């Protein structure tokens, strides 16, 4: 492992105790609710926040070990850190901001400028080289901050919401750049994000933290398929259905049951993508119907209680089961739009369900 970290930090009544391993060329995405300790973790790894316990080792070099009295300062760690606030030097233009790191590490002025121009070009902000931070937009400032972190060729890249200010097109390009750079350079990357798409598109491993503790870790596919709690499911953008298997049926309550086969009786969970939930509006004059379905598909009547636009699609929050989301085209086949309170027929296919026993607490 490039990075082996036992991060133990006590800060204003908050206790963080997180173990993290990151290999060469690996991206680890850290997700969790606000106040979970994600930024605290990055600051500790970068040396901005000293440990109160534990140990951080990078490439066999001990960076922080309070028991041994070792604390390597941030500027002597091979780390590139992008803060949420970007924190560009206000008195320097974009080019000088990016060249600052290479110059501090001994590069000549011409070499530092060449590296700086290269990274600004890769991040599509080369035309802003002589602009100062106050004249940059949020997205431009974020890309300059990324260029500054990458220009030193760090062994460990620490990114705190690095794409929060970017639009959809810019995010896609920056994801590809970061993914390719980490793979080709062999650097290691710890990415803190609220966006499950950034996490699944970029990471090899996802670590979910809450209240300063790791609650789940694994590949994006594994964590998404078997979340350990409803909030983990919500964080990853999937539905978590919980019910009781009785005979050949998964009983989800209130008369809603899905056919299953070969599943042990008792409590079972299943994660379901919102795109696996089909929603059809009732025609004018139609009355809601229930109990419809086929050998594998179960349909029921419900209402739309919330609508979240996502470009050419929308996320529909359904009245029943509570908390169920469906990802559907924004425009109805008839040319109309979804509305809150609309009566609809929802359905799911049992073949989309991967049941698993709830995790033991």
N, C-alpha and C positions, 0 to 999 in steps of 0.2 A: 504494500500500500504506500502511495506517495504521502498521504495524510492519515495519521491515526490520532484521533483526538478524544479525550475524555474531558468535556467542558463542564466544569463545576463552578458556577458563579452565584454569589448571593448579593443581591442588590436591592436595597430599599424594601425589604420584606419579601422579595421575589427570589425563588431558588430555582436555578436552571441546572439540570443534570442530564446531559445528552452525550451519548457516544456516537462518533461518526468516523467511518472509514471511507476514504476516497482513493481509487486506484488511478494509475496513469491513464490519461485520456478519458476519464469518466466524468459524467455530469450527475451530481446528486441534487435533486430538487427538494427543498424543505418547504412544506406547506403547513398551515395552521391558522387558527382564528387570530384576530387582533389580540395582542398581549400574550401570545403563546410563548414568546422567547426567540422568535426567528432572527430578528435584528441583533439581539443580544448575542446569539450564537456567532453571527458573522463578525461582530465587533471583537469578540474574544479571539476568534481565529486570526483576525488581522492584527491583533496586538493593541487595539484601541482600548480594550477593556481587559485588565489583567484577571487571571483566574484567581479564585479563592481556594480551589482544590482541583485535583485532576492533573492532566498533562497533555500537551500538544506537541506532536512530533511530525516534522515535514522532511522527507528525504533523509531519514535517520538523524536529523538535527533537532535537538530539543529546543522548542521555541518558548515554551512556558511550562514551568514546573515549580510551583510555590514551595513544595516540600524541599526541593534542592536549591532554592534561591535563584532559579534561572528565569529570566524574562528578557527575551530579545525584542527590542523596540520595533515599531511598525516599519520604519524606513530600512531596517536591516533584514526584514523578511522578504522572501521572493513571492510577494503577494500583490495582486492587483485588486483593489477594492473600489466598487462603484456604490456610492451611497444613494439612498432614495432622494436625498436633497441635491445630488450631483456635486455640490461643493467645489465648483470651478473657482480658480483664483480670479477675483474680480478685476485685478489690475493688469492681467495678461490676456492677450487675444487667444483665440482657439488654438492656433499653431503653437504658441509659446506654452499654453497649458499642457498640450500633449507632449511637447519636447522636454518639459520639465523633468519627468522621470528618467528618461535616458541620459540627460545631462548630469543629473545627480548620481547616476551609476557609472559615470566616467566617459560617456560617449562624447566625441567631438561635437562642436556646434553644427557642422555640416551634416554629420551622420544623424544627429538627433533631429534636425529639421527634415532630413530625408525620410526617416522613420515616421515622423509626425505627419508629413504630407501623405505618406502611403496609407496610414490608418484613417486619416480624414477622408481620403478618396474611397477607401473600402466601405466606409460608413456613409458615403454620399453627402458629406458636408465639407468637401475641399473648398468649395466656393465661399465658405464662411471663415476661412483660415485667419483673416485679419479682423474679424468681428470680436468684440469683447462680450463676456457673458450676459451683460444687461440687455444687449440687443438681440439675443437669441431667443427663439421660442422654446417651450418646454421640451418638445421632441428633438430640436436641434441641440439643446444643452445636454440632453441625455446621451445623444450619439457622440458628442465631444467627450463627455465623461467616460464613455465606453472606450473610445480611442485612447484616452489618457491611461486607462487601466491596462490596455492591451499592449501599448507601445513599449513597455519595459520587458516584454516576454516573460511574464510571471509564471512560476511553477504552479501557483495556486491562484485561481481566479474566484473572487468573492463578489457576487452580484446581488444587490438588494433591490428587487422590483425593477430590473434594468430596462423593461419595455413598457412601463406603465404610461409614459407620455407619448408613445408612438401610435400612429394610426395602423389600420389593419395591414396595408401594403408594407409599411416600414417594419412592422413586427415580423412578418414572414421573411423578409430579407435579412433582418438581424438574427433571427433564429438560425437561418442557414449558415450565416457567417460564423456565429458562435459555435455551432455544432461542428462545422468543418475545421475551425481553428483548434478546438480542443482535441479533436481526433488526430489532426496532422501534427500538432506540436507536442502531444503527449502530456500537456498540462492537465491539472485536475481542476474541477469547477464545482463550487457550491452555489446554487441558485435559490434565492428566497423569492417566492412569488405567491400571489393570490389567484393567479390565473391557471386553472387546470390544463388549458390548452398549451401554455408555455411549458408547463411541467411535463406533460406527456410527449410533446413534440421534441423537447430538448434533452430530457433526462434518461439516464440508464437506470437510476434508482430513485424512488420517491421515499422521503422520510416525512411522516406526519407527526407534528408535535402539538402538545396542548399542555398548558400550565407548566412549561419547562421540562416536559418529559416526552419521550418518544412513545407514541401509541400504536404506530404501525410503520413497517418499512417493507419495500419490495419493488419489483418492476411495476411500471405503470399498468400493465395488463393485469398483473396479479392483484394489485391494490384496488383497481377499479372493479375487477370481477368479484372480489370478496372483501368489501369494506367492513371494518370491525365495529362501526357505530353509525347511526344516522347522520351525525355531523360530518364524518369522514365522507360518506356518500354524497352529501350536499356539496361539500368542498370540491369533490371530483366531478360534480355535475351528473350524477347518476341517481336513479330511484332505488331506494332500499325497501323492498316489500317483506313483511314479516307475518308469518301465519302458522297454522297448525296443520300438519299432514294427518289426515284421517282416511285410511284406506287408499283409494286412488285419487284423492282430492287434496289440494292445498287450500284450506279455508282461511281467507283473508278477513273474515268478519262481515257482519251486516248482510249476510246472504250471498256474498261474492266468493266463488270458489273456482279454482283452476285445475283442470285435469293433470295429474302427474302419474308417473309409473316408476316402480322400482326404488322408491324413496322411503327411508325409515320413518315410522310415525313419530309424531312429536313436533316440537318447534323447529321450523326451518326458515332460513332467510334466502333472499335472492336479490341480486343487483340487476337492474334493468335500465338500459339506455333510454333516454327520452324519445329517441327516434324509433324505438321498438313499440311505442304506444301509438296506436292508430286512433284518430279522432275524426268523426264525421258529423257535421251539423245536421240537425233535423230540418227537413223541408218545411216551408210555411204550411200550417194546417196539420202537420204531423204531431202526434203526441209521443212523449218519451216511451220507449219500450225497454223491457229488461229480459234477462234470461236467454238472450240470443247467443248463438255461437255455433261452432262446428266441433269436430272430434278433438281438435287441439286449440281452437280459438275461443276465448271467452269474451263476451260483450256485455256492457251494462250502460245504463243511463246516468248522466251526471251533468254538471254545469261548468262553464269556464268562469273561474273566479279571479284570474289575473293573467295579464299578457305582457311578455317581455320581448320586444323586437330584437332580432339578431341578424340584421341585414335583410336578405330575401327570405328569411324564415322567422318564426316566432316560437317562444316557449310559452305554452299554455299551462297555467296552474289549474288543476281540476279540483272540484269540490269533494270528489270521492274517487278512490281513497284519499284521505287528507294528505297533502304534501306530494301528490303524484304530478309529475311534469311530463308533457308531451312536446316533442320538437316537430313542428309541421311547417309546410310552406305558408308564407305570409298571406298569400292570396288564395281564396277559395276557388274551387273549380268553376263556380258560377260567376266569378269575378269580384265578389264582395270581400269583406274583411271580417276577421274574428272580432267579437265584441264580448265584453264582460257580461256575465249573466246569460250568455247563449246556452240553450239546451243542446247537448251533443250526445252522441253514442261513442263511447271509448271501448277499445278492445286490445287485448294482448294475446300473443300466441305462446302456448305452453312450451313450444320447441325453443323459444328464446330464453327460457328460464334455466339458470344453473343453480340449483338449490344447494345450500350448505348449512351445516349445523351452526348455531350462533356461537361466537367465541366465548370461552370460559373467562370469567372475570377474575 
